[in-house]
Amino acid sequence: MQAVLLFSMMKAYYKNKKITLTDKLELIYAEHGKFITNLYVYEKIDFNTISEKLFDNIKAFQISKIEDYERQKIFTQVDIKPFTKFPKTNLLKVYLKDNEWLAFRPSGTEAKFKIYTQAWGYDEKTLLKSQERVKQLLKSLSIQERYD
């Protein structure tokens, strides 16, 4: 209910300024960019195999860093640093060169493996190229595309 009230207040505010909410949103996107997020859910994927492939191919996959929440370490192409901001959990967060990231984790409640992804860009062309890099990494890991 509060969201509806907030939406109505925003609409009235921008109407007085002779701009639509859609126009305002496009201005925000132009200034800050857009994000695409996806969730891939798989069965029968071995987390350790994926982890090994990522670490063995950190340069080939153009990975800028890997946050390993289980080992509490950040891995880059040149060094390893401690990472203690978050509790230990079975999660790898992989950052690619242009602000794309992927988070790999087994489900804690069922026999499934989840991959969360995010790609960013100022315009549609950049955003699609960014998303394509994420898909290429998944393909390089022998993970077939699947959305849930």
C-alpha positions, 0 to 999 in steps of 0.5 A: 500500500505504501508503494502505491502512495509513493508512486502516486506522489512521484507521479504528481511531483513530476506531472507538475514539472511536465515530465512523465515517470517513464521519462524520468526513469530514462534520465536516471538510466542515462546517468547511471546505466541499466542492469540485467539480472538473471537466475539460472537453476540447475540440477546435477552440477558439481560445485567443486568442478565449477570452482576448479574450472574458474580458478584454473582459467582466471586469465582466460575467462578475463576474471578480475577477481573471485570472492570465495566466501567459504575460504574467506579469500579474494583471488585476483590474477596477481594475488590473494587477499583475506576477505572477512566481511561476510560469514562463511558460506558455500558461495563464489562470486566472480567479477568480470572485467566490465562490472559483470558478476556471477554468483555460484552456490548450491541450494541449501534446501534442495538438490539444485545449483543456482547461478545469479548473474548481473550485467551493466551498461549505459545503453542497450548495445553495451548492456547486451554485450555485457550480458553476452560475456556472462553467457560466454563464461557459462558456456566455457564452464560447460553450463548450458543456458537455462532460465528459471 
